[in-house]
Amino acid sequence: MQTNQIKNLTNEQLLKRRNLLKGVVIGFLTIAVLAVGILIYLYATKGFENFNIATLIPVFALPVTLMPALSSLAMINKEMKVRGLK
């Protein structure tokens, strides 16, 4: 269904949506890198015996929440390639 919606968008709307999704993906990846950095810091300072396993939940949840944005971005890029847009 989303493929039909993407095909019905104008070129300007397609470019706008691609730029928005690129920003979302960059934001999610920035948060993921920061979360991994914080976890490494916590592991280095507290050690693994005082490390709560619940702190790993955000790190494992971020890729799952990022998947729809990545698939939408891939479909938009494919449609832009079909239309010959840059």
Jmol script that loads the backbone (N, CA, C; Angstrom):
load data "model"
ATOM      1  N   MET A   1       0.818  -1.192   0.000  1.00  0.00           N
ATOM      2  CA  MET A   1       0.000   0.000   0.000  1.00  0.00           C
ATOM      3  C   MET A   1       0.863   1.257   0.000  1.00  0.00           C
ATOM      4  N   GLN A   2       1.961   1.229   0.731  1.00  0.00           N
ATOM      5  CA  GLN A   2       2.800   2.414   0.797  1.00  0.00           C
ATOM      6  C   GLN A   2       3.468   2.685  -0.547  1.00  0.00           C
ATOM      7  N   THR A   3       3.720   1.658  -1.335  1.00  0.00           N
ATOM      8  CA  THR A   3       4.320   1.856  -2.650  1.00  0.00           C
ATOM      9  C   THR A   3       3.394   2.675  -3.535  1.00  0.00           C
ATOM     10  N   ASN A   4       2.087   2.405  -3.454  1.00  0.00           N
ATOM     11  CA  ASN A   4       1.125   3.187  -4.224  1.00  0.00           C
ATOM     12  C   ASN A   4       1.113   4.638  -3.768  1.00  0.00           C
ATOM     13  N   GLN A   5       1.225   4.867  -2.473  1.00  0.00           N
ATOM     14  CA  GLN A   5       1.248   6.234  -1.966  1.00  0.00           C
ATOM     15  C   GLN A   5       2.490   6.970  -2.448  1.00  0.00           C
ATOM     16  N   ILE A   6       3.609   6.290  -2.481  1.00  0.00           N
ATOM     17  CA  ILE A   6       4.849   6.929  -2.920  1.00  0.00           C
ATOM     18  C   ILE A   6       4.784   7.251  -4.408  1.00  0.00           C
ATOM     19  N   LYS A   7       4.179   6.386  -5.195  1.00  0.00           N
ATOM     20  CA  LYS A   7       4.074   6.635  -6.632  1.00  0.00           C
ATOM     21  C   LYS A   7       3.157   7.809  -6.934  1.00  0.00           C
ATOM     22  N   ASN A   8       2.224   8.107  -6.044  1.00  0.00           N
ATOM     23  CA  ASN A   8       1.290   9.208  -6.263  1.00  0.00           C
ATOM     24  C   ASN A   8       1.849  10.560  -5.829  1.00  0.00           C
ATOM     25  N   LEU A   9       2.995  10.582  -5.170  1.00  0.00           N
ATOM     26  CA  LEU A   9       3.576  11.843  -4.715  1.00  0.00           C
ATOM     27  C   LEU A   9       4.197  12.601  -5.881  1.00  0.00           C
ATOM     28  N   THR A  10       4.175  13.922  -5.760  1.00  0.00           N
ATOM     29  CA  THR A  10       4.873  14.737  -6.749  1.00  0.00           C
ATOM     30  C   THR A  10       6.373  14.677  -6.472  1.00  0.00           C
ATOM     31  N   ASN A  11       7.160  15.187  -7.409  1.00  0.00           N
ATOM     32  CA  ASN A  11       8.612  15.176  -7.232  1.00  0.00           C
ATOM     33  C   ASN A  11       9.030  15.984  -6.007  1.00  0.00           C
ATOM     34  N   GLU A  12       8.398  17.129  -5.789  1.00  0.00           N
ATOM     35  CA  GLU A  12       8.742  17.967  -4.640  1.00  0.00           C
ATOM     36  C   GLU A  12       8.399  17.267  -3.333  1.00  0.00           C
ATOM     37  N   GLN A  13       7.238  16.624  -3.286  1.00  0.00           N
ATOM     38  CA  GLN A  13       6.842  15.907  -2.075  1.00  0.00           C
ATOM     39  C   GLN A  13       7.778  14.734  -1.810  1.00  0.00           C
ATOM     40  N   LEU A  14       8.202  14.081  -2.864  1.00  0.00           N
ATOM     41  CA  LEU A  14       9.116  12.954  -2.730  1.00  0.00           C
ATOM     42  C   LEU A  14      10.464  13.409  -2.169  1.00  0.00           C
ATOM     43  N   LEU A  15      10.981  14.513  -2.690  1.00  0.00           N
ATOM     44  CA  LEU A  15      12.246  15.053  -2.182  1.00  0.00           C
ATOM     45  C   LEU A  15      12.115  15.501  -0.732  1.00  0.00           C
ATOM     46  N   LYS A  16      10.992  16.133  -0.400  1.00  0.00           N
ATOM     47  CA  LYS A  16      10.772  16.597   0.965  1.00  0.00           C
ATOM     48  C   LYS A  16      10.707  15.421   1.938  1.00  0.00           C
ATOM     49  N   ARG A  17      10.005  14.360   1.543  1.00  0.00           N
ATOM     50  CA  ARG A  17       9.886  13.184   2.406  1.00  0.00           C
ATOM     51  C   ARG A  17      11.231  12.483   2.566  1.00  0.00           C
ATOM     52  N   ARG A  18      12.015  12.417   1.473  1.00  0.00           N
ATOM     53  CA  ARG A  18      13.336  11.800   1.568  1.00  0.00           C
ATOM     54  C   ARG A  18      14.231  12.569   2.530  1.00  0.00           C
ATOM     55  N   ASN A  19      14.215  13.896   2.428  1.00  0.00           N
ATOM     56  CA  ASN A  19      15.045  14.699   3.320  1.00  0.00           C
ATOM     57  C   ASN A  19      14.613  14.546   4.772  1.00  0.00           C
ATOM     58  N   LEU A  20      13.313  14.459   5.013  1.00  0.00           N
ATOM     59  CA  LEU A  20      12.811  14.262   6.370  1.00  0.00           C
ATOM     60  C   LEU A  20      13.262  12.913   6.921  1.00  0.00           C
ATOM     61  N   LEU A  21      13.124  11.872   6.129  1.00  0.00           N
ATOM     62  CA  LEU A  21      13.520  10.540   6.589  1.00  0.00           C
ATOM     63  C   LEU A  21      15.027  10.439   6.802  1.00  0.00           C
ATOM     64  N   LYS A  22      15.803  11.115   5.964  1.00  0.00           N
ATOM     65  CA  LYS A  22      17.250  11.121   6.174  1.00  0.00           C
ATOM     66  C   LYS A  22      17.594  11.771   7.510  1.00  0.00           C
ATOM     67  N   GLY A  23      16.893  12.849   7.853  1.00  0.00           N
ATOM     68  CA  GLY A  23      17.109  13.493   9.143  1.00  0.00           C
ATOM     69  C   GLY A  23      16.735  12.595  10.304  1.00  0.00           C
ATOM     70  N   VAL A  24      15.630  11.875  10.159  1.00  0.00           N
ATOM     71  CA  VAL A  24      15.196  10.952  11.209  1.00  0.00           C
ATOM     72  C   VAL A  24      16.222   9.841  11.395  1.00  0.00           C
ATOM     73  N   VAL A  25      16.711   9.282  10.303  1.00  0.00           N
ATOM     74  CA  VAL A  25      17.695   8.205  10.382  1.00  0.00           C
ATOM     75  C   VAL A  25      18.986   8.705  11.018  1.00  0.00           C
ATOM     76  N   ILE A  26      19.435   9.881  10.638  1.00  0.00           N
ATOM     77  CA  ILE A  26      20.652  10.443  11.228  1.00  0.00           C
ATOM     78  C   ILE A  26      20.456  10.686  12.723  1.00  0.00           C
ATOM     79  N   GLY A  27      19.287  11.190  13.105  1.00  0.00           N
ATOM     80  CA  GLY A  27      18.995  11.403  14.521  1.00  0.00           C
ATOM     81  C   GLY A  27      18.995  10.107  15.308  1.00  0.00           C
ATOM     82  N   PHE A  28      18.348   9.073  14.774  1.00  0.00           N
ATOM     83  CA  PHE A  28      18.324   7.778  15.452  1.00  0.00           C
ATOM     84  C   PHE A  28      19.724   7.197  15.583  1.00  0.00           C
ATOM     85  N   LEU A  29      20.518   7.305  14.534  1.00  0.00           N
ATOM     86  CA  LEU A  29      21.873   6.763  14.596  1.00  0.00           C
ATOM     87  C   LEU A  29      22.737   7.526  15.596  1.00  0.00           C
ATOM     88  N   THR A  30      22.528   8.833  15.699  1.00  0.00           N
ATOM     89  CA  THR A  30      23.256   9.623  16.691  1.00  0.00           C
ATOM     90  C   THR A  30      22.896   9.171  18.097  1.00  0.00           C
ATOM     91  N   ILE A  31      21.609   8.969  18.339  1.00  0.00           N
ATOM     92  CA  ILE A  31      21.167   8.501  19.652  1.00  0.00           C
ATOM     93  C   ILE A  31      21.720   7.110  19.942  1.00  0.00           C
ATOM     94  N   ALA A  32      21.748   6.244  18.934  1.00  0.00           N
ATOM     95  CA  ALA A  32      22.265   4.888  19.126  1.00  0.00           C
ATOM     96  C   ALA A  32      23.749   4.910  19.485  1.00  0.00           C
ATOM     97  N   VAL A  33      24.515   5.744  18.803  1.00  0.00           N
ATOM     98  CA  VAL A  33      25.949   5.839  19.099  1.00  0.00           C
ATOM     99  C   VAL A  33      26.164   6.374  20.511  1.00  0.00           C
ATOM    100  N   LEU A  34      25.389   7.380  20.899  1.00  0.00           N
ATOM    101  CA  LEU A  34      25.501   7.910  22.259  1.00  0.00           C
ATOM    102  C   LEU A  34      25.122   6.858  23.296  1.00  0.00           C
ATOM    103  N   ALA A  35      24.073   6.092  23.028  1.00  0.00           N
ATOM    104  CA  ALA A  35      23.647   5.055  23.971  1.00  0.00           C
ATOM    105  C   ALA A  35      24.715   3.982  24.129  1.00  0.00           C
ATOM    106  N   VAL A  36      25.318   3.570  23.035  1.00  0.00           N
ATOM    107  CA  VAL A  36      26.383   2.567  23.113  1.00  0.00           C
ATOM    108  C   VAL A  36      27.585   3.133  23.861  1.00  0.00           C
ATOM    109  N   GLY A  37      27.912   4.388  23.614  1.00  0.00           N
ATOM    110  CA  GLY A  37      29.011   5.024  24.335  1.00  0.00           C
ATOM    111  C   GLY A  37      28.758   5.097  25.828  1.00  0.00           C
ATOM    112  N   ILE A  38      27.538   5.432  26.203  1.00  0.00           N
ATOM    113  CA  ILE A  38      27.185   5.483  27.627  1.00  0.00           C
ATOM    114  C   ILE A  38      27.266   4.096  28.247  1.00  0.00           C
ATOM    115  N   LEU A  39      26.805   3.085  27.531  1.00  0.00           N
ATOM    116  CA  LEU A  39      26.876   1.721  28.059  1.00  0.00           C
ATOM    117  C   LEU A  39      28.316   1.251  28.230  1.00  0.00           C
ATOM    118  N   ILE A  40      29.167   1.595  27.293  1.00  0.00           N
ATOM    119  CA  ILE A  40      30.580   1.233  27.424  1.00  0.00           C
ATOM    120  C   ILE A  40      31.189   1.938  28.626  1.00  0.00           C
ATOM    121  N   TYR A  41      30.848   3.203  28.812  1.00  0.00           N
ATOM    122  CA  TYR A  41      31.348   3.947  29.967  1.00  0.00           C
ATOM    123  C   TYR A  41      30.861   3.318  31.269  1.00  0.00           C
ATOM    124  N   LEU A  42      29.572   2.986  31.333  1.00  0.00           N
ATOM    125  CA  LEU A  42      29.034   2.372  32.549  1.00  0.00           C
ATOM    126  C   LEU A  42      29.689   1.023  32.825  1.00  0.00           C
ATOM    127  N   TYR A  43      29.908   0.251  31.796  1.00  0.00           N
ATOM    128  CA  TYR A  43      30.560  -1.039  31.971  1.00  0.00           C
ATOM    129  C   TYR A  43      31.996  -0.859  32.456  1.00  0.00           C
ATOM    130  N   ALA A  44      32.688   0.137  31.924  1.00  0.00           N
ATOM    131  CA  ALA A  44      34.080   0.360  32.310  1.00  0.00           C
ATOM    132  C   ALA A  44      34.194   0.866  33.739  1.00  0.00           C
ATOM    133  N   THR A  45      33.239   1.679  34.187  1.00  0.00           N
ATOM    134  CA  THR A  45      33.343   2.249  35.528  1.00  0.00           C
ATOM    135  C   THR A  45      32.740   1.358  36.608  1.00  0.00           C
ATOM    136  N   LYS A  46      31.623   0.708  36.327  1.00  0.00           N
ATOM    137  CA  LYS A  46      30.952  -0.105  37.342  1.00  0.00           C
ATOM    138  C   LYS A  46      31.334  -1.575  37.284  1.00  0.00           C
ATOM    139  N   GLY A  47      31.757  -2.028  36.155  1.00  0.00           N
ATOM    140  CA  GLY A  47      32.017  -3.451  35.997  1.00  0.00           C
ATOM    141  C   GLY A  47      30.731  -4.187  35.672  1.00  0.00           C
ATOM    142  N   PHE A  48      30.864  -5.427  35.249  1.00  0.00           N
ATOM    143  CA  PHE A  48      29.690  -6.170  34.797  1.00  0.00           C
ATOM    144  C   PHE A  48      28.856  -6.704  35.951  1.00  0.00           C
ATOM    145  N   GLU A  49      29.447  -6.897  37.124  1.00  0.00           N
ATOM    146  CA  GLU A  49      28.678  -7.453  38.240  1.00  0.00           C
ATOM    147  C   GLU A  49      27.644  -6.463  38.779  1.00  0.00           C
ATOM    148  N   ASN A  50      27.869  -5.183  38.650  1.00  0.00           N
ATOM    149  CA  ASN A  50      26.913  -4.167  39.094  1.00  0.00           C
ATOM    150  C   ASN A  50      26.103  -3.597  37.935  1.00  0.00           C
ATOM    151  N   PHE A  51      26.122  -4.263  36.815  1.00  0.00           N
ATOM    152  CA  PHE A  51      25.488  -3.768  35.599  1.00  0.00           C
ATOM    153  C   PHE A  51      24.092  -4.366  35.474  1.00  0.00           C
ATOM    154  N   ASN A  52      23.076  -3.521  35.423  1.00  0.00           N
ATOM    155  CA  ASN A  52      21.701  -3.981  35.294  1.00  0.00           C
ATOM    156  C   ASN A  52      21.403  -4.284  33.827  1.00  0.00           C
ATOM    157  N   ILE A  53      20.826  -5.431  33.569  1.00  0.00           N
ATOM    158  CA  ILE A  53      20.542  -5.849  32.195  1.00  0.00           C
ATOM    159  C   ILE A  53      19.472  -4.972  31.551  1.00  0.00           C
ATOM    160  N   ALA A  54      18.645  -4.313  32.346  1.00  0.00           N
ATOM    161  CA  ALA A  54      17.583  -3.454  31.812  1.00  0.00           C
ATOM    162  C   ALA A  54      18.150  -2.230  31.093  1.00  0.00           C
ATOM    163  N   THR A  55      19.391  -1.884  31.358  1.00  0.00           N
ATOM    164  CA  THR A  55      19.978  -0.740  30.667  1.00  0.00           C
ATOM    165  C   THR A  55      20.284  -1.050  29.204  1.00  0.00           C
ATOM    166  N   LEU A  56      20.247  -2.310  28.829  1.00  0.00           N
ATOM    167  CA  LEU A  56      20.493  -2.688  27.437  1.00  0.00           C
ATOM    168  C   LEU A  56      19.247  -2.581  26.570  1.00  0.00           C
ATOM    169  N   ILE A  57      18.078  -2.439  27.176  1.00  0.00           N
ATOM    170  CA  ILE A  57      16.823  -2.406  26.422  1.00  0.00           C
ATOM    171  C   ILE A  57      16.804  -1.293  25.371  1.00  0.00           C
ATOM    172  N   PRO A  58      17.186  -0.056  25.679  1.00  0.00           N
ATOM    173  CA  PRO A  58      17.163   0.978  24.629  1.00  0.00           C
ATOM    174  C   PRO A  58      18.085   0.676  23.455  1.00  0.00           C
ATOM    175  N   VAL A  59      19.216   0.066  23.722  1.00  0.00           N
ATOM    176  CA  VAL A  59      20.156  -0.236  22.641  1.00  0.00           C
ATOM    177  C   VAL A  59      19.565  -1.279  21.697  1.00  0.00           C
ATOM    178  N   PHE A  60      18.838  -2.249  22.245  1.00  0.00           N
ATOM    179  CA  PHE A  60      18.221  -3.267  21.397  1.00  0.00           C
ATOM    180  C   PHE A  60      16.926  -2.781  20.772  1.00  0.00           C
ATOM    181  N   ALA A  61      16.286  -1.773  21.345  1.00  0.00           N
ATOM    182  CA  ALA A  61      15.021  -1.261  20.806  1.00  0.00           C
ATOM    183  C   ALA A  61      15.250  -0.270  19.661  1.00  0.00           C
ATOM    184  N   LEU A  62      16.350   0.436  19.653  1.00  0.00           N
ATOM    185  CA  LEU A  62      16.596   1.433  18.610  1.00  0.00           C
ATOM    186  C   LEU A  62      16.646   0.849  17.200  1.00  0.00           C
ATOM    187  N   PRO A  63      17.321  -0.254  16.957  1.00  0.00           N
ATOM    188  CA  PRO A  63      17.300  -0.793  15.586  1.00  0.00           C
ATOM    189  C   PRO A  63      15.901  -1.213  15.134  1.00  0.00           C
ATOM    190  N   VAL A  64      15.096  -1.703  16.063  1.00  0.00           N
ATOM    191  CA  VAL A  64      13.736  -2.117  15.711  1.00  0.00           C
ATOM    192  C   VAL A  64      12.901  -0.906  15.316  1.00  0.00           C
ATOM    193  N   THR A  65      13.072   0.199  16.001  1.00  0.00           N
ATOM    194  CA  THR A  65      12.313   1.401  15.668  1.00  0.00           C
ATOM    195  C   THR A  65      12.861   2.096  14.426  1.00  0.00           C
ATOM    196  N   LEU A  66      14.091   1.804  14.079  1.00  0.00           N
ATOM    197  CA  LEU A  66      14.714   2.415  12.910  1.00  0.00           C
ATOM    198  C   LEU A  66      14.348   1.705  11.609  1.00  0.00           C
ATOM    199  N   MET A  67      13.958   0.445  11.675  1.00  0.00           N
ATOM    200  CA  MET A  67      13.676  -0.341  10.472  1.00  0.00           C
ATOM    201  C   MET A  67      12.598   0.255   9.574  1.00  0.00           C
ATOM    202  N   PRO A  68      11.449   0.711  10.074  1.00  0.00           N
ATOM    203  CA  PRO A  68      10.448   1.291   9.169  1.00  0.00           C
ATOM    204  C   PRO A  68      10.959   2.527   8.428  1.00  0.00           C
ATOM    205  N   ALA A  69      11.736   3.353   9.104  1.00  0.00           N
ATOM    206  CA  ALA A  69      12.277   4.545   8.451  1.00  0.00           C
ATOM    207  C   ALA A  69      13.259   4.153   7.351  1.00  0.00           C
ATOM    208  N   LEU A  70      14.076   3.147   7.607  1.00  0.00           N
ATOM    209  CA  LEU A  70      15.034   2.702   6.593  1.00  0.00           C
ATOM    210  C   LEU A  70      14.341   2.073   5.394  1.00  0.00           C
ATOM    211  N   SER A  71      13.292   1.301   5.632  1.00  0.00           N
ATOM    212  CA  SER A  71      12.587   0.688   4.502  1.00  0.00           C
ATOM    213  C   SER A  71      11.848   1.745   3.684  1.00  0.00           C
ATOM    214  N   SER A  72      11.262   2.735   4.349  1.00  0.00           N
ATOM    215  CA  SER A  72      10.599   3.821   3.621  1.00  0.00           C
ATOM    216  C   SER A  72      11.603   4.627   2.811  1.00  0.00           C
ATOM    217  N   LEU A  73      12.752   4.879   3.398  1.00  0.00           N
ATOM    218  CA  LEU A  73      13.796   5.615   2.694  1.00  0.00           C
ATOM    219  C   LEU A  73      14.278   4.833   1.472  1.00  0.00           C
ATOM    220  N   ALA A  74      14.395   3.530   1.593  1.00  0.00           N
ATOM    221  CA  ALA A  74      14.811   2.708   0.454  1.00  0.00           C
ATOM    222  C   ALA A  74      13.767   2.744  -0.660  1.00  0.00           C
ATOM    223  N   MET A  75      12.487   2.692  -0.296  1.00  0.00           N
ATOM    224  CA  MET A  75      11.435   2.749  -1.318  1.00  0.00           C
ATOM    225  C   MET A  75      11.405   4.110  -2.001  1.00  0.00           C
ATOM    226  N   ILE A  76      11.625   5.168  -1.235  1.00  0.00           N
ATOM    227  CA  ILE A  76      11.645   6.509  -1.819  1.00  0.00           C
ATOM    228  C   ILE A  76      12.836   6.653  -2.758  1.00  0.00           C
ATOM    229  N   ASN A  77      13.991   6.163  -2.346  1.00  0.00           N
ATOM    230  CA  ASN A  77      15.170   6.232  -3.221  1.00  0.00           C
ATOM    231  C   ASN A  77      14.959   5.434  -4.499  1.00  0.00           C
ATOM    232  N   LYS A  78      14.291   4.296  -4.392  1.00  0.00           N
ATOM    233  CA  LYS A  78      14.000   3.489  -5.581  1.00  0.00           C
ATOM    234  C   LYS A  78      13.063   4.237  -6.522  1.00  0.00           C
ATOM    235  N   GLU A  79      12.038   4.884  -5.966  1.00  0.00           N
ATOM    236  CA  GLU A  79      11.095   5.647  -6.789  1.00  0.00           C
ATOM    237  C   GLU A  79      11.791   6.843  -7.438  1.00  0.00           C
ATOM    238  N   MET A  80      12.703   7.484  -6.708  1.00  0.00           N
ATOM    239  CA  MET A  80      13.442   8.614  -7.273  1.00  0.00           C
ATOM    240  C   MET A  80      14.339   8.143  -8.418  1.00  0.00           C
ATOM    241  N   LYS A  81      14.903   6.968  -8.286  1.00  0.00           N
ATOM    242  CA  LYS A  81      15.741   6.429  -9.356  1.00  0.00           C
ATOM    243  C   LYS A  81      14.900   6.134 -10.595  1.00  0.00           C
ATOM    244  N   VAL A  82      13.679   5.620 -10.387  1.00  0.00           N
ATOM    245  CA  VAL A  82      12.783   5.342 -11.514  1.00  0.00           C
ATOM    246  C   VAL A  82      12.409   6.638 -12.226  1.00  0.00           C
ATOM    247  N   ARG A  83      12.177   7.693 -11.452  1.00  0.00           N
ATOM    248  CA  ARG A  83      11.792   8.981 -12.033  1.00  0.00           C
ATOM    249  C   ARG A  83      12.982   9.754 -12.586  1.00  0.00           C
ATOM    250  N   GLY A  84      14.178   9.348 -12.257  1.00  0.00           N
ATOM    251  CA  GLY A  84      15.364  10.046 -12.739  1.00  0.00           C
ATOM    252  C   GLY A  84      15.701  11.278 -11.922  1.00  0.00           C
ATOM    253  N   LEU A  85      15.255  11.324 -10.675  1.00  0.00           N
ATOM    254  CA  LEU A  85      15.575  12.456  -9.797  1.00  0.00           C
ATOM    255  C   LEU A  85      16.915  12.222  -9.135  1.00  0.00           C
ATOM    256  N   LYS A  86      17.530  13.315  -8.714  1.00  0.00           N
ATOM    257  CA  LYS A  86      18.828  13.217  -8.065  1.00  0.00           C
ATOM    258  C   LYS A  86      18.698  13.085  -6.593  1.00  0.00           C
TER     259      LYS A  86
END
end "model"
wireframe off; spacefill off
backbone 0.3
color backbone group
